Amino acid sequence: MAIKTKELHAKLGRRGPYGVDTGDLGFTGSPGAVFVPRDAPSPAPVVGWAHDWTKGPQYYTDTLKHLASWGFVVVAPATDRGGRPNHQQFADNLSAAIEDTLQARLGRGKVRADPRRIAVAGHGLGGGVAALLASQRTDIDAVAMVFPAETVPSAAQRAMLIDAPGLLLSASGGVRGEDAAALQLAWRGDLVHRRLEKAIESGLVERNSLIGQVGLADPDRRTQRTVRPLVAGYLLATLGGDDDYAAFADPDTKLKDTELISKEKLAEEAEELVPSAPPLLKLVKGFTGG
């Protein structure tokens, strides 16, 4: 099993079997992008992607193309990018983008999104927004949260309403560890929490931005290479129903460069007298959602 898992992880680190067509969400009336697996079996499972604070789909292009190449229609609205985004509005916009995509004929007109297979995913603030939306829709089949941040209203408090299975990725030593722990402790459905041993929470972004120039967003290829196969494998196992990738959704299977985090592990860590995020950082996180 260990050898097979290692091989699958390496395979998922490369682009999948489908070419990818990229389109604009302009037909929905909202800005954003949609990534369609070319010539994939139709209807294809759909993944709604939510970006981090002040970002947008253009900062995740390679990641979203990677997911689409494995057979997922990926829809990524480019709304709520201001310094003080409305988190509930962001969740509503993500939901609307998914609905509009479900009604459209995509790519070259040969692929449709499957209303019976819907996942939401996101990075940072977008991870929290994905959880928030999953607490409000009963047709979400999987949730993938990459270094999630808390939202207002609280995604952690709403997690007790979520029956969908979830993947939670946190970073060792990251400032969003408390946000990830709160989500895990409240999550009602099955959840796999993997802590990445060598990751930067802001590292999933793929280009420098104005924020990056002052040190708040640092693209990190090692983080990207670690996150992409973990998310793709999880979605293939849960949303795609592919048993070959079941290990990626198994809370007892360790994968490369990750540590499995149980609720018992969180309880042990909570007893340690080591402060997490400093008060000023907590204030900034509450202001930005990041």
Residue pairs with C-beta under 8 A, 6 or more apart in sequence:
1 247
1 253
4 247
5 247
5 253
5 255
6 256
8 233
8 244
8 245
8 247
8 248
9 229
9 233
9 255
9 256
10 229
11 229
12 70
12 228
12 229
12 232
12 233
12 236
12 245
13 225
13 228
13 229
15 65
15 66
15 69
16 37
16 66
16 69
16 70
16 71
16 232
17 69
17 70
17 71
18 37
18 38
18 39
18 40
18 68
18 69
18 70
18 71
19 37
19 38
19 39
19 69
20 35
20 36
20 37
20 38
20 65
20 68
20 69
21 35
21 36
21 38
21 106
21 107
21 108
22 33
22 34
22 35
22 36
22 65
23 33
23 34
23 35
23 36
23 106
23 107
24 32
24 33
24 34
25 31
25 32
25 33
25 34
25 75
25 76
25 77
25 78
25 97
25 100
27 100
27 104
28 96
28 97
28 100
28 101
29 100
30 77
30 78
30 79
30 93
30 96
30 97
30 100
31 77
31 78
31 79
32 57
32 75
32 76
32 77
32 78
32 79
32 97
33 57
33 58
33 61
33 64
33 75
33 76
33 78
34 73
34 74
34 75
34 76
34 101
34 106
35 64
35 65
35 67
35 68
35 73
35 74
35 75
35 76
36 44
36 68
36 73
36 106
36 107
36 111
37 44
37 68
37 69
37 70
37 71
37 72
37 73
37 107
37 111
38 107
38 108
38 111
39 110
39 111
40 71
40 111
41 71
42 110
42 111
42 112
43 111
43 112
43 113
43 114
43 115
43 117
44 71
44 72
44 73
44 111
44 112
44 113
44 114
45 71
45 72
45 73
45 113
45 114
45 117
45 118
45 119
45 235
45 239
45 240
46 72
46 73
46 74
46 75
46 98
46 101
46 102
46 113
46 114
46 117
46 118
46 119
47 67
47 72
47 73
47 74
47 75
47 118
47 119
47 120
47 121
47 144
47 235
47 239
48 75
48 76
48 94
48 95
48 97
48 98
48 118
48 119
48 120
48 121
48 130
48 133
49 57
49 60
49 64
49 74
49 75
49 76
49 120
49 121
49 122
49 126
50 76
50 77
50 90
50 91
50 94
50 120
50 121
50 122
50 123
50 125
50 126
50 127
50 129
50 130
50 133
51 57
51 59
51 60
51 76
51 78
51 81
51 122
51 123
51 124
51 125
51 126
52 59
52 122
52 123
52 124
52 125
52 126
52 149
52 202
52 204
52 205
52 217
52 290
53 85
53 124
53 125
53 149
53 288
53 289
53 290
54 81
54 82
54 83
54 209
54 211
54 288
54 290
55 81
55 123
55 124
55 126
55 205
55 209
55 217
56 78
56 81
57 64
57 76
57 77
57 78
58 78
58 207
59 205
59 206
59 207
59 209
60 76
60 123
60 204
60 205
60 206
61 206
62 206
62 224
63 204
63 206
63 224
63 227
63 228
64 74
64 76
66 228
66 232
67 74
67 228
67 231
67 232
67 235
68 74
70 232
70 235
70 236
70 240
71 236
71 240
72 119
72 235
72 239
72 240
73 101
73 106
73 111
73 113
75 97
75 98
75 101
75 113
76 97
77 93
77 94
77 96
77 97
79 89
79 90
79 93
80 86
80 87
80 89
80 90
80 93
83 288
84 287
84 288
85 125
85 289
87 125
87 128
87 129
87 132
87 151
87 152
87 153
87 289
88 132
88 151
88 152
88 153
90 125
90 126
90 129
91 129
91 132
91 133
91 136
91 151
94 120
94 129
94 130
94 133
95 133
95 136
95 137
98 113
98 118
98 120
101 113
102 112
102 113
102 115
104 112
104 113
105 111
105 112
106 112
106 113
115 139
117 141
117 239
117 240
118 137
118 139
118 140
118 141
118 239
119 140
119 141
119 142
119 143
119 144
119 235
119 238
119 239
120 130
120 133
120 134
120 140
120 142
120 143
120 144
121 127
121 130
121 143
121 144
121 145
121 146
121 231
121 235
122 128
122 129
122 130
122 144
122 145
122 146
122 148
123 146
123 147
123 204
123 205
124 146
124 147
124 148
124 149
124 176
124 201
124 202
124 204
124 290
125 149
125 151
125 288
125 289
125 290
127 145
127 146
127 147
127 148
127 149
128 145
128 148
128 149
128 150
128 151
128 155
128 179
128 183
128 289
129 151
129 155
130 143
130 144
130 145
130 148
131 143
131 145
131 148
131 151
131 155
131 156
131 158
131 159
131 162
131 166
131 183
132 151
132 153
132 155
132 158
133 140
134 140
134 143
134 162
134 164
134 166
135 155
135 158
135 159
135 161
135 162
136 158
138 163
140 162
140 164
141 164
141 165
141 238
141 239
142 164
142 165
142 166
142 167
142 234
142 235
142 238
142 239
143 162
143 164
143 165
143 166
143 167
144 166
144 167
144 169
144 231
144 234
144 235
145 166
145 167
145 168
145 169
145 180
145 183
146 169
146 204
146 227
146 231
147 169
147 170
147 171
147 174
147 176
147 180
147 199
147 201
147 204
148 155
148 168
148 176
148 179
148 180
148 183
149 176
149 179
149 285
149 289
149 290
150 156
150 179
150 182
150 285
150 286
150 289
151 289
152 286
152 289
155 183
156 179
156 182
156 183
156 185
156 186
157 186
159 182
159 183
159 186
159 187
159 188
160 186
160 187
160 188
161 188
162 187
162 188
162 189
163 188
163 189
164 189
165 189
165 190
165 191
165 192
165 238
165 249
166 183
166 187
166 189
166 190
166 191
166 192
167 191
167 192
167 194
167 230
167 231
167 234
167 249
168 180
168 183
168 184
168 187
168 191
168 192
168 193
168 194
169 193
169 194
169 195
169 196
169 199
169 227
169 230
169 231
170 176
170 177
170 180
170 193
170 194
170 195
170 196
170 261
171 177
171 195
171 196
171 199
171 200
171 201
171 223
172 195
172 196
172 197
172 198
172 199
172 259
174 199
174 201
175 201
175 276
175 277
175 281
175 285
176 201
176 285
177 276
178 276
178 277
179 285
180 193
181 266
181 269
181 270
184 191
184 193
184 261
184 263
184 266
185 263
185 266
190 251
191 251
192 234
192 249
192 250
192 251
192 260
193 251
193 260
193 261
193 262
194 230
194 255
194 258
194 259
194 260
194 261
195 258
195 259
195 260
195 261
196 223
196 226
196 227
196 257
196 258
197 257
197 258
197 259
198 222
198 223
198 226
198 257
199 220
199 222
199 223
199 226
199 227
200 218
200 220
200 223
202 216
202 217
202 218
202 220
203 218
203 219
203 220
203 222
203 223
203 224
204 220
204 223
204 224
204 227
205 212
205 217
205 218
205 219
206 219
206 224
207 219
208 217
208 219
209 217
211 217
212 218
212 219
226 256
226 257
226 258
230 248
230 255
230 258
233 245
233 247
233 248
233 249
234 245
234 248
234 249
236 242
236 244
236 245
236 248
237 243
237 245
237 246
237 247
237 248
237 249
238 249
247 253
247 255
248 255
251 260
251 262
252 260
253 260
254 260
277 285
284 290
